[in-house]
């Protein structure tokens, strides 16, 4: 345990569906839990742009273009798209896909004993 933080049991793993947020409240903070293959991501349900409930958005891969304009769809790079203005943020770390400073708040997770655990300040 790190000062002021602890692992909190957030949900049963079997209750999470691929690509669909399960909303939970921990310590007064609403989080969306996203199951993607063998990983679970925890995201605060708040878009930094206009305070939208970002977890109502879709999770997809990302389409990137190189300097020559060639496109590459990166299916393994999972991003959450805000349902209001379509801003995209990486589930792993919360960074915006485009070159902006805003990011979504993410939390470390682990799976143990059939549960999803979130490392958070309670």
N, CA, C and O atoms as CSV, one atom per row, in Angstrom:
chain,resi,resn,atom,element,x,y,z
A,1,UNK,N,N,0.846,-1.180,0.000
A,1,UNK,CA,C,0.000,0.000,0.000
A,1,UNK,C,C,0.891,1.243,0.000
A,1,UNK,O,O,1.897,1.296,0.707
A,2,UNK,N,N,0.516,2.226,-0.788
A,2,UNK,CA,C,1.199,3.507,-0.817
A,2,UNK,C,C,0.377,4.492,0.003
A,2,UNK,O,O,-0.844,4.359,0.094
A,3,UNK,N,N,1.032,5.468,0.595
A,3,UNK,CA,C,0.364,6.416,1.498
A,3,UNK,C,C,-0.951,6.915,0.912
A,3,UNK,O,O,-0.986,7.514,-0.162
A,4,UNK,N,N,-2.033,6.651,1.648
A,4,UNK,CA,C,-3.342,7.160,1.254
A,4,UNK,C,C,-4.039,6.387,0.165
A,4,UNK,O,O,-5.131,6.775,-0.249
A,5,UNK,N,N,-3.448,5.298,-0.320
A,5,UNK,CA,C,-4.074,4.509,-1.386
A,5,UNK,C,C,-4.175,3.061,-0.959
A,5,UNK,O,O,-3.403,2.577,-0.131
A,6,UNK,N,N,-5.145,2.385,-1.544
A,6,UNK,CA,C,-5.327,0.975,-1.243
A,6,UNK,C,C,-6.045,0.308,-2.414
A,6,UNK,O,O,-6.625,0.988,-3.260
A,7,UNK,N,N,-6.006,-1.006,-2.459
A,7,UNK,CA,C,-6.753,-1.760,-3.463
A,7,UNK,C,C,-8.183,-1.938,-2.964
A,7,UNK,O,O,-8.402,-2.375,-1.835
A,8,UNK,N,N,-9.147,-1.599,-3.805
A,8,UNK,CA,C,-10.565,-1.713,-3.481
A,8,UNK,C,C,-11.199,-2.685,-4.471
A,8,UNK,O,O,-10.997,-2.566,-5.679
A,9,UNK,N,N,-11.970,-3.652,-3.955
A,9,UNK,CA,C,-12.714,-4.562,-4.830
A,9,UNK,C,C,-13.843,-3.771,-5.486
A,9,UNK,O,O,-14.728,-3.259,-4.800
A,10,UNK,N,N,-13.809,-3.673,-6.815
A,10,UNK,CA,C,-14.757,-2.826,-7.539
A,10,UNK,C,C,-15.898,-3.602,-8.175
A,10,UNK,O,O,-17.012,-3.087,-8.274
A,11,UNK,N,N,-15.641,-4.840,-8.612
A,11,UNK,CA,C,-16.670,-5.606,-9.314
A,11,UNK,C,C,-16.230,-7.057,-9.451
A,11,UNK,O,O,-15.053,-7.385,-9.303
A,12,UNK,N,N,-17.185,-7.902,-9.731
A,12,UNK,CA,C,-16.894,-9.286,-10.105
A,12,UNK,C,C,-16.484,-9.285,-11.578
A,12,UNK,O,O,-17.148,-8.660,-12.405
A,13,UNK,N,N,-15.411,-9.970,-11.905
A,13,UNK,CA,C,-14.939,-10.002,-13.284
A,13,UNK,C,C,-16.014,-10.514,-14.233
A,13,UNK,O,O,-16.143,-10.011,-15.349
A,14,UNK,N,N,-16.783,-11.503,-13.805
A,14,UNK,CA,C,-17.810,-12.087,-14.674
A,14,UNK,C,C,-18.934,-11.104,-15.000
A,14,UNK,O,O,-19.698,-11.338,-15.936
A,15,UNK,N,N,-19.048,-10.019,-14.251
A,15,UNK,CA,C,-20.083,-9.012,-14.511
A,15,UNK,C,C,-19.691,-8.016,-15.589
A,15,UNK,O,O,-20.524,-7.216,-16.015
A,16,UNK,N,N,-18.447,-8.045,-16.038
A,16,UNK,CA,C,-17.981,-7.104,-17.063
A,16,UNK,C,C,-18.082,-7.722,-18.445
A,16,UNK,O,O,-17.643,-8.850,-18.670
A,17,UNK,N,N,-18.673,-6.963,-19.376
A,17,UNK,CA,C,-18.770,-7.393,-20.772
A,17,UNK,C,C,-17.698,-6.673,-21.588
A,17,UNK,O,O,-17.332,-5.538,-21.283
A,18,UNK,N,N,-17.207,-7.334,-22.610
A,18,UNK,CA,C,-16.188,-6.745,-23.481
A,18,UNK,C,C,-16.671,-5.414,-24.057
A,18,UNK,O,O,-17.758,-5.344,-24.629
A,19,UNK,N,N,-15.865,-4.355,-23.909
A,19,UNK,CA,C,-16.110,-3.078,-24.563
A,19,UNK,C,C,-17.262,-2.249,-24.022
A,19,UNK,O,O,-17.574,-1.198,-24.582
A,20,UNK,N,N,-17.900,-2.696,-22.946
A,20,UNK,CA,C,-19.030,-1.967,-22.368
A,20,UNK,C,C,-18.674,-1.580,-20.942
A,20,UNK,O,O,-18.223,-2.416,-20.159
A,21,UNK,N,N,-18.875,-0.319,-20.609
A,21,UNK,CA,C,-18.521,0.152,-19.263
A,21,UNK,C,C,-19.471,-0.403,-18.214
A,21,UNK,O,O,-20.682,-0.478,-18.421
A,22,UNK,N,N,-18.895,-0.788,-17.093
A,22,UNK,CA,C,-19.676,-1.066,-15.890
A,22,UNK,C,C,-19.355,0.079,-14.945
A,22,UNK,O,O,-18.206,0.260,-14.544
A,23,UNK,N,N,-20.378,0.852,-14.591
A,23,UNK,CA,C,-20.169,1.994,-13.713
A,23,UNK,C,C,-20.203,1.557,-12.260
A,23,UNK,O,O,-21.079,0.801,-11.840
A,24,UNK,N,N,-19.226,2.050,-11.498
A,24,UNK,CA,C,-19.144,1.801,-10.058
A,24,UNK,C,C,-18.766,3.114,-9.382
A,24,UNK,O,O,-18.201,4.006,-10.015
A,25,UNK,N,N,-19.078,3.227,-8.105
A,25,UNK,CA,C,-18.689,4.401,-7.336
A,25,UNK,C,C,-17.775,3.934,-6.210
A,25,UNK,O,O,-18.137,3.071,-5.410
A,26,UNK,N,N,-16.584,4.522,-6.167
A,26,UNK,CA,C,-15.607,4.205,-5.124
A,26,UNK,C,C,-15.143,5.524,-4.515
A,26,UNK,O,O,-14.650,6.401,-5.224
A,27,UNK,N,N,-15.298,5.659,-3.228
A,27,UNK,CA,C,-14.864,6.874,-2.554
A,27,UNK,C,C,-15.507,8.129,-3.114
A,27,UNK,O,O,-14.880,9.188,-3.132
A,28,UNK,N,N,-16.745,8.026,-3.570
A,28,UNK,CA,C,-17.447,9.176,-4.131
A,28,UNK,C,C,-17.090,9.497,-5.570
A,28,UNK,O,O,-17.570,10.492,-6.114
A,29,UNK,N,N,-16.265,8.682,-6.195
A,29,UNK,CA,C,-15.848,8.903,-7.587
A,29,UNK,C,C,-16.500,7.850,-8.469
A,29,UNK,O,O,-16.379,6.653,-8.208
A,30,UNK,N,N,-17.197,8.297,-9.524
A,30,UNK,CA,C,-17.807,7.347,-10.455
A,30,UNK,C,C,-16.760,6.916,-11.481
A,30,UNK,O,O,-16.150,7.742,-12.159
A,31,UNK,N,N,-16.572,5.611,-11.574
A,31,UNK,CA,C,-15.611,5.029,-12.508
A,31,UNK,C,C,-16.331,4.136,-13.499
A,31,UNK,O,O,-17.374,3.556,-13.195
A,32,UNK,N,N,-15.766,4.037,-14.673
A,32,UNK,CA,C,-16.191,3.050,-15.648
A,32,UNK,C,C,-15.123,1.978,-15.721
A,32,UNK,O,O,-13.942,2.280,-15.887
A,33,UNK,N,N,-15.536,0.726,-15.597
A,33,UNK,CA,C,-14.623,-0.404,-15.755
A,33,UNK,C,C,-14.834,-0.978,-17.139
A,33,UNK,O,O,-15.962,-1.299,-17.513
A,34,UNK,N,N,-13.764,-1.112,-17.903
A,34,UNK,CA,C,-13.832,-1.627,-19.265
A,34,UNK,C,C,-13.009,-2.908,-19.372
A,34,UNK,O,O,-11.821,-2.925,-19.053
A,35,UNK,N,N,-13.651,-3.969,-19.821
A,35,UNK,CA,C,-12.940,-5.232,-20.048
A,35,UNK,C,C,-12.568,-5.303,-21.521
A,35,UNK,O,O,-13.428,-5.259,-22.401
A,36,UNK,N,N,-11.279,-5.414,-21.766
A,36,UNK,CA,C,-10.735,-5.509,-23.121
A,36,UNK,C,C,-9.794,-6.702,-23.159
A,36,UNK,O,O,-8.687,-6.644,-22.626
A,37,UNK,N,N,-10.233,-7.777,-23.786
A,37,UNK,CA,C,-9.500,-9.036,-23.804
A,37,UNK,C,C,-9.255,-9.490,-22.373
A,37,UNK,O,O,-10.207,-9.703,-21.622
A,38,UNK,N,N,-8.005,-9.640,-21.988
A,38,UNK,CA,C,-7.677,-10.125,-20.646
A,38,UNK,C,C,-7.377,-9.001,-19.663
A,38,UNK,O,O,-6.939,-9.256,-18.542
A,39,UNK,N,N,-7.611,-7.761,-20.078
A,39,UNK,CA,C,-7.313,-6.609,-19.229
A,39,UNK,C,C,-8.571,-5.866,-18.837
A,39,UNK,O,O,-9.572,-5.900,-19.552
A,40,UNK,N,N,-8.516,-5.197,-17.702
A,40,UNK,CA,C,-9.604,-4.318,-17.276
A,40,UNK,C,C,-9.004,-2.947,-17.004
A,40,UNK,O,O,-7.983,-2.823,-16.328
A,41,UNK,N,N,-9.653,-1.923,-17.541
A,41,UNK,CA,C,-9.230,-0.539,-17.351
A,41,UNK,C,C,-10.256,0.162,-16.469
A,41,UNK,O,O,-11.449,-0.130,-16.543
A,42,UNK,N,N,-9.789,1.084,-15.639
A,42,UNK,CA,C,-10.673,1.896,-14.801
A,42,UNK,C,C,-10.466,3.360,-15.170
A,42,UNK,O,O,-9.343,3.863,-15.173
A,43,UNK,N,N,-11.570,4.034,-15.481
A,43,UNK,CA,C,-11.543,5.407,-15.972
A,43,UNK,C,C,-12.552,6.240,-15.192
A,43,UNK,O,O,-13.685,5.804,-14.985
A,44,UNK,N,N,-12.159,7.415,-14.765
A,44,UNK,CA,C,-13.133,8.316,-14.139
A,44,UNK,C,C,-14.150,8.739,-15.195
A,44,UNK,O,O,-13.773,9.096,-16.311
A,45,UNK,N,N,-15.417,8.702,-14.854
A,45,UNK,CA,C,-16.498,8.971,-15.811
A,45,UNK,C,C,-16.690,10.475,-16.005
A,45,UNK,O,O,-17.747,11.025,-15.697
A,46,UNK,N,N,-15.657,11.121,-16.518
A,46,UNK,CA,C,-15.690,12.563,-16.689
A,46,UNK,C,C,-14.721,12.962,-17.799
A,46,UNK,O,O,-13.513,12.754,-17.683
A,47,UNK,N,N,-15.257,13.534,-18.871
A,47,UNK,CA,C,-14.400,14.022,-19.952
A,47,UNK,C,C,-13.834,15.384,-19.551
A,47,UNK,O,O,-14.586,16.240,-19.086
A,48,UNK,N,N,-12.534,15.605,-19.718
A,48,UNK,CA,C,-11.937,16.875,-19.312
A,48,UNK,C,C,-12.340,18.051,-20.199
A,48,UNK,O,O,-12.116,19.203,-19.828
A,49,UNK,N,N,-12.922,17.786,-21.346
A,49,UNK,CA,C,-13.287,18.848,-22.281
A,49,UNK,C,C,-14.545,19.583,-21.843
A,49,UNK,O,O,-14.521,20.799,-21.652
A,50,UNK,N,N,-15.660,18.844,-21.681
A,50,UNK,CA,C,-16.938,19.493,-21.360
A,50,UNK,C,C,-17.669,18.767,-20.235
A,50,UNK,O,O,-18.878,18.925,-20.066
A,51,UNK,N,N,-16.925,17.972,-19.468
A,51,UNK,CA,C,-17.451,17.245,-18.313
A,51,UNK,C,C,-18.537,16.236,-18.678
A,51,UNK,O,O,-19.435,15.968,-17.879
A,52,UNK,N,N,-18.454,15.687,-19.866
A,52,UNK,CA,C,-19.405,14.665,-20.326
A,52,UNK,C,C,-19.182,13.358,-19.581
A,52,UNK,O,O,-18.085,13.115,-19.077
A,53,UNK,N,N,-20.213,12.509,-19.503
A,53,UNK,CA,C,-20.037,11.163,-18.948
A,53,UNK,C,C,-19.320,10.293,-19.980
A,53,UNK,O,O,-19.959,9.585,-20.760
A,54,UNK,N,N,-18.016,10.353,-19.977
A,54,UNK,CA,C,-17.210,9.754,-21.050
A,54,UNK,C,C,-17.393,8.245,-21.169
A,54,UNK,O,O,-17.212,7.682,-22.248
A,55,UNK,N,N,-17.746,7.595,-20.077
A,55,UNK,CA,C,-17.871,6.140,-20.111
A,55,UNK,C,C,-19.090,5.666,-20.910
A,55,UNK,O,O,-19.257,4.467,-21.133
A,56,UNK,N,N,-19.938,6.600,-21.338
A,56,UNK,CA,C,-21.041,6.255,-22.239
A,56,UNK,C,C,-20.550,6.171,-23.684
A,56,UNK,O,O,-21.307,5.792,-24.577
A,57,UNK,N,N,-19.291,6.523,-23.912
A,57,UNK,CA,C,-18.720,6.485,-25.254
A,57,UNK,C,C,-18.305,5.094,-25.674
A,57,UNK,O,O,-18.430,4.135,-24.912
A,58,UNK,N,N,-17.806,4.994,-26.902
A,58,UNK,CA,C,-17.381,3.715,-27.469
A,58,UNK,C,C,-15.888,3.510,-27.294
A,58,UNK,O,O,-15.103,4.458,-27.280
A,59,UNK,N,N,-15.518,2.237,-27.162
A,59,UNK,CA,C,-14.115,1.848,-27.125
A,59,UNK,C,C,-13.790,1.193,-28.471
A,59,UNK,O,O,-14.468,0.262,-28.904
A,60,UNK,N,N,-12.753,1.693,-29.112
A,60,UNK,CA,C,-12.346,1.178,-30.417
A,60,UNK,C,C,-10.832,1.286,-30.546
A,60,UNK,O,O,-10.148,1.786,-29.654
A,61,UNK,N,N,-10.330,0.808,-31.673
A,61,UNK,CA,C,-8.936,1.048,-32.017
A,61,UNK,C,C,-8.819,2.481,-32.509
A,61,UNK,O,O,-9.793,3.232,-32.480
A,62,UNK,N,N,-7.640,2.857,-32.956
A,62,UNK,CA,C,-7.427,4.241,-33.391
A,62,UNK,C,C,-6.879,4.261,-34.814
A,62,UNK,O,O,-6.077,3.411,-35.201
A,63,UNK,N,N,-7.329,5.247,-35.580
A,63,UNK,CA,C,-6.864,5.449,-36.944
A,63,UNK,C,C,-5.838,6.573,-36.921
A,63,UNK,O,O,-6.151,7.691,-36.510
A,64,UNK,N,N,-4.618,6.286,-37.356
A,64,UNK,CA,C,-3.563,7.304,-37.371
A,64,UNK,C,C,-3.037,7.474,-38.789
A,64,UNK,O,O,-3.050,6.542,-39.594
A,65,UNK,N,N,-2.575,8.682,-39.072
A,65,UNK,CA,C,-2.005,8.977,-40.387
A,65,UNK,C,C,-0.545,9.360,-40.214
A,65,UNK,O,O,-0.177,10.038,-39.255
A,66,UNK,N,N,0.290,8.913,-41.166
A,66,UNK,CA,C,1.691,9.321,-41.112
A,66,UNK,C,C,1.867,10.636,-41.877
A,66,UNK,O,O,0.890,11.198,-42.372
A,67,UNK,N,N,3.091,11.123,-41.976
A,67,UNK,CA,C,3.372,12.407,-42.616
A,67,UNK,C,C,2.988,12.422,-44.097
A,67,UNK,O,O,2.723,13.485,-44.658
A,68,UNK,N,N,2.957,11.247,-44.730
A,68,UNK,CA,C,2.607,11.161,-46.146
A,68,UNK,C,C,1.103,10.997,-46.361
A,68,UNK,O,O,0.638,10.964,-47.500
A,69,UNK,N,N,0.341,10.895,-45.268
A,69,UNK,CA,C,-1.110,10.772,-45.382
A,69,UNK,C,C,-1.608,9.341,-45.461
A,69,UNK,O,O,-2.792,9.111,-45.705
A,70,UNK,N,N,-0.727,8.381,-45.259
A,70,UNK,CA,C,-1.148,6.975,-45.267
A,70,UNK,C,C,-1.782,6.655,-43.908
A,70,UNK,O,O,-1.263,7.044,-42.862
A,71,UNK,N,N,-2.908,5.942,-43.943
A,71,UNK,CA,C,-3.631,5.620,-42.721
A,71,UNK,C,C,-3.298,4.225,-42.218
A,71,UNK,O,O,-3.031,3.307,-42.994
A,72,UNK,N,N,-3.322,4.093,-40.896
A,72,UNK,CA,C,-3.063,2.813,-40.253
A,72,UNK,C,C,-4.063,2.653,-39.111
A,72,UNK,O,O,-4.079,3.459,-38.181
A,73,UNK,N,N,-4.899,1.611,-39.179
A,73,UNK,CA,C,-5.837,1.341,-38.091
A,73,UNK,C,C,-5.140,0.441,-37.088
A,73,UNK,O,O,-4.738,-0.674,-37.420
A,74,UNK,N,N,-4.995,0.923,-35.859
A,74,UNK,CA,C,-4.305,0.194,-34.799
A,74,UNK,C,C,-5.348,-0.361,-33.832
A,74,UNK,O,O,-5.718,0.292,-32.856
A,75,UNK,N,N,-5.812,-1.568,-34.118
A,75,UNK,CA,C,-6.896,-2.192,-33.345
A,75,UNK,C,C,-6.487,-2.474,-31.903
A,75,UNK,O,O,-7.330,-2.441,-31.006
A,76,UNK,N,N,-5.210,-2.751,-31.670
A,76,UNK,CA,C,-4.762,-3.102,-30.321
A,76,UNK,C,C,-4.615,-1.874,-29.419
A,76,UNK,O,O,-4.546,-2.012,-28.198
A,77,UNK,N,N,-4.567,-0.707,-29.991
A,77,UNK,CA,C,-4.454,0.542,-29.216
A,77,UNK,C,C,-5.875,1.010,-28.886
A,77,UNK,O,O,-6.522,1.661,-29.707
A,78,UNK,N,N,-6.356,0.681,-27.694
A,78,UNK,CA,C,-7.745,0.912,-27.315
A,78,UNK,C,C,-7.965,2.342,-26.835
A,78,UNK,O,O,-7.277,2.825,-25.936
A,79,UNK,N,N,-8.931,3.003,-27.450
A,79,UNK,CA,C,-9.265,4.374,-27.075
A,79,UNK,C,C,-10.746,4.476,-26.745
A,79,UNK,O,O,-11.576,3.743,-27.282
A,80,UNK,N,N,-11.052,5.400,-25.851
A,80,UNK,CA,C,-12.422,5.697,-25.450
A,80,UNK,C,C,-12.810,7.013,-26.095
A,80,UNK,O,O,-12.137,8.027,-25.913
A,81,UNK,N,N,-13.910,6.992,-26.857
A,81,UNK,CA,C,-14.376,8.185,-27.568
A,81,UNK,C,C,-15.526,8.817,-26.798
A,81,UNK,O,O,-16.528,8.164,-26.508
A,82,UNK,N,N,-15.370,10.087,-26.473
A,82,UNK,CA,C,-16.400,10.815,-25.735
A,82,UNK,C,C,-17.686,10.867,-26.558
A,82,UNK,O,O,-17.642,11.156,-27.753
A,83,UNK,N,N,-18.839,10.588,-25.925
A,83,UNK,CA,C,-20.095,10.580,-26.680
A,83,UNK,C,C,-20.578,11.974,-27.087
A,83,UNK,O,O,-21.422,12.081,-27.977
A,84,UNK,N,N,-20.084,13.022,-26.480
A,84,UNK,CA,C,-20.560,14.366,-26.813
A,84,UNK,C,C,-19.823,14.993,-27.981
A,84,UNK,O,O,-20.465,15.444,-28.929
A,85,UNK,N,N,-18.507,15.037,-27.948
A,85,UNK,CA,C,-17.740,15.740,-28.979
A,85,UNK,C,C,-16.689,14.874,-29.655
A,85,UNK,O,O,-15.885,15.361,-30.450
A,86,UNK,N,N,-16.702,13.598,-29.336
A,86,UNK,CA,C,-15.851,12.592,-29.992
A,86,UNK,C,C,-14.358,12.753,-29.754
A,86,UNK,O,O,-13.549,12.281,-30.552
A,87,UNK,N,N,-13.986,13.410,-28.670
A,87,UNK,CA,C,-12.575,13.425,-28.300
A,87,UNK,C,C,-12.195,12.000,-27.917
A,87,UNK,O,O,-13.000,11.276,-27.331
A,88,UNK,N,N,-10.966,11.594,-28.246
A,88,UNK,CA,C,-10.515,10.226,-27.992
A,88,UNK,C,C,-9.340,10.218,-27.012
A,88,UNK,O,O,-8.423,11.034,-27.090
A,89,UNK,N,N,-9.413,9.251,-26.079
A,89,UNK,CA,C,-8.384,9.109,-25.051
A,89,UNK,C,C,-7.992,7.645,-24.931
A,89,UNK,O,O,-8.847,6.762,-25.013
A,90,UNK,N,N,-6.712,7.384,-24.740
A,90,UNK,CA,C,-6.232,6.025,-24.584
A,90,UNK,C,C,-6.665,5.462,-23.238
A,90,UNK,O,O,-6.524,6.122,-22.208
A,91,UNK,N,N,-7.192,4.239,-23.249
A,91,UNK,CA,C,-7.574,3.601,-21.991
A,91,UNK,C,C,-6.358,3.342,-21.108
A,91,UNK,O,O,-6.444,3.403,-19.882
A,92,UNK,N,N,-5.249,3.058,-21.733
A,92,UNK,CA,C,-4.016,2.796,-20.995
A,92,UNK,C,C,-3.290,4.109,-20.741
A,92,UNK,O,O,-2.456,4.519,-21.548
A,93,UNK,N,N,-3.593,4.767,-19.639
A,93,UNK,CA,C,-2.891,5.994,-19.258
A,93,UNK,C,C,-3.683,7.276,-19.424
A,93,UNK,O,O,-3.328,8.287,-18.817
A,94,UNK,N,N,-4.744,7.275,-20.223
A,94,UNK,CA,C,-5.623,8.431,-20.319
A,94,UNK,C,C,-5.213,9.545,-21.257
A,94,UNK,O,O,-5.893,10.568,-21.334
A,95,UNK,N,N,-4.104,9.366,-21.979
A,95,UNK,CA,C,-3.610,10.405,-22.895
A,95,UNK,C,C,-4.569,10.613,-24.058
A,95,UNK,O,O,-5.168,9.660,-24.557
A,96,UNK,N,N,-4.712,11.878,-24.492
A,96,UNK,CA,C,-5.535,12.183,-25.669
A,96,UNK,C,C,-4.833,11.669,-26.922
A,96,UNK,O,O,-3.605,11.666,-27.001
A,97,UNK,N,N,-5.617,11.239,-27.888
A,97,UNK,CA,C,-5.049,10.743,-29.148
A,97,UNK,C,C,-4.450,11.900,-29.942
A,97,UNK,O,O,-3.366,11.765,-30.509
A,98,UNK,N,N,-5.142,13.027,-29.986
A,98,UNK,CA,C,-4.588,14.187,-30.695
A,98,UNK,C,C,-3.633,14.943,-29.770
A,98,UNK,O,O,-3.544,14.643,-28.579
A,99,UNK,N,N,-2.952,15.884,-30.304
A,99,UNK,CA,C,-1.904,16.591,-29.564
A,99,UNK,C,C,-2.494,17.712,-28.705
A,99,UNK,O,O,-2.365,18.893,-29.026
A,100,UNK,N,N,-3.145,17.314,-27.605
A,100,UNK,CA,C,-3.675,18.275,-26.640
A,100,UNK,C,C,-3.197,17.862,-25.252
A,100,UNK,O,O,-2.723,16.741,-25.066
A,101,UNK,N,N,-3.317,18.740,-24.300
A,101,UNK,CA,C,-2.807,18.470,-22.953
A,101,UNK,C,C,-3.798,17.707,-22.086
A,101,UNK,O,O,-3.387,17.026,-21.146
A,102,UNK,N,N,-5.096,17.803,-22.379
A,102,UNK,CA,C,-6.087,17.139,-21.547
A,102,UNK,C,C,-5.912,15.628,-21.595
A,102,UNK,O,O,-5.462,15.055,-22.587
A,103,UNK,N,N,-6.288,15.009,-20.481
A,103,UNK,CA,C,-6.292,13.558,-20.413
A,103,UNK,C,C,-7.394,13.132,-19.473
A,103,UNK,O,O,-7.853,13.921,-18.647
A,104,UNK,N,N,-7.820,11.894,-19.593
A,104,UNK,CA,C,-8.800,11.367,-18.658
A,104,UNK,C,C,-8.056,10.733,-17.489
A,104,UNK,O,O,-6.914,10.293,-17.623
A,105,UNK,N,N,-8.724,10.696,-16.351
A,105,UNK,CA,C,-8.105,10.109,-15.167
A,105,UNK,C,C,-8.312,8.601,-15.200
A,105,UNK,O,O,-9.439,8.118,-15.313
A,106,UNK,N,N,-7.216,7.868,-15.101
A,106,UNK,CA,C,-7.262,6.412,-15.100
A,106,UNK,C,C,-6.708,5.897,-13.778
A,106,UNK,O,O,-6.009,6.610,-13.057
A,107,UNK,N,N,-7.034,4.645,-13.476
A,107,UNK,CA,C,-6.608,4.030,-12.223
A,107,UNK,C,C,-6.060,2.644,-12.514
A,107,UNK,O,O,-6.559,1.936,-13.388
A,108,UNK,N,N,-5.042,2.270,-11.783
A,108,UNK,CA,C,-4.446,0.947,-11.932
A,108,UNK,C,C,-5.451,-0.115,-11.485
A,108,UNK,O,O,-6.185,0.083,-10.517
A,109,UNK,N,N,-5.476,-1.240,-12.197
A,109,UNK,CA,C,-6.373,-2.340,-11.853
A,109,UNK,C,C,-5.602,-3.647,-11.787
A,109,UNK,O,O,-4.501,-3.774,-12.324
A,110,UNK,N,N,-6.205,-4.607,-11.120
A,110,UNK,CA,C,-5.693,-5.976,-11.140
A,110,UNK,C,C,-6.887,-6.914,-11.017
A,110,UNK,O,O,-7.957,-6.524,-10.547
A,111,UNK,N,N,-6.687,-8.139,-11.442
A,111,UNK,CA,C,-7.720,-9.173,-11.345
A,111,UNK,C,C,-7.189,-10.235,-10.395
A,111,UNK,O,O,-6.105,-10.779,-10.601
A,112,UNK,N,N,-7.966,-10.526,-9.351
A,112,UNK,CA,C,-7.589,-11.555,-8.379
A,112,UNK,C,C,-8.850,-12.106,-7.738
A,112,UNK,O,O,-9.779,-11.362,-7.426
A,113,UNK,N,N,-8.873,-13.415,-7.545
A,113,UNK,CA,C,-9.995,-14.087,-6.886
A,113,UNK,C,C,-11.327,-13.812,-7.577
A,113,UNK,O,O,-12.364,-13.733,-6.919
A,114,UNK,N,N,-11.300,-13.666,-8.905
A,114,UNK,CA,C,-12.530,-13.439,-9.667
A,114,UNK,C,C,-13.081,-12.033,-9.565
A,114,UNK,O,O,-14.191,-11.757,-10.019
A,115,UNK,N,N,-12.307,-11.149,-8.970
A,115,UNK,CA,C,-12.750,-9.762,-8.791
A,115,UNK,C,C,-11.812,-8.800,-9.516
A,115,UNK,O,O,-10.653,-9.113,-9.786
A,116,UNK,N,N,-12.350,-7.625,-9.819
A,116,UNK,CA,C,-11.550,-6.529,-10.341
A,116,UNK,C,C,-11.255,-5.589,-9.185
A,116,UNK,O,O,-12.166,-5.130,-8.496
A,117,UNK,N,N,-9.982,-5.308,-8.980
A,117,UNK,CA,C,-9.523,-4.451,-7.893
A,117,UNK,C,C,-8.984,-3.164,-8.504
A,117,UNK,O,O,-8.303,-3.197,-9.529
A,118,UNK,N,N,-9.288,-2.033,-7.880
A,118,UNK,CA,C,-8.840,-0.726,-8.344
A,118,UNK,C,C,-7.990,-0.096,-7.252
A,118,UNK,O,O,-8.365,-0.103,-6.079
A,119,UNK,N,N,-6.838,0.450,-7.647
A,119,UNK,CA,C,-5.925,1.107,-6.704
A,119,UNK,C,C,-6.301,2.579,-6.667
A,119,UNK,O,O,-6.074,3.317,-7.625
A,120,UNK,N,N,-6.880,2.994,-5.545
A,120,UNK,CA,C,-7.444,4.335,-5.466
A,120,UNK,C,C,-7.412,4.838,-4.034
A,120,UNK,O,O,-7.345,4.054,-3.088
A,121,UNK,N,N,-7.460,6.132,-3.891
A,121,UNK,CA,C,-7.588,6.726,-2.565
A,121,UNK,C,C,-9.066,6.640,-2.179
A,121,UNK,O,O,-9.911,7.233,-2.849
A,122,UNK,N,N,-9.383,5.917,-1.120
A,122,UNK,CA,C,-10.800,5.753,-0.758
A,122,UNK,C,C,-11.409,7.030,-0.184
A,122,UNK,O,O,-12.590,7.048,0.166
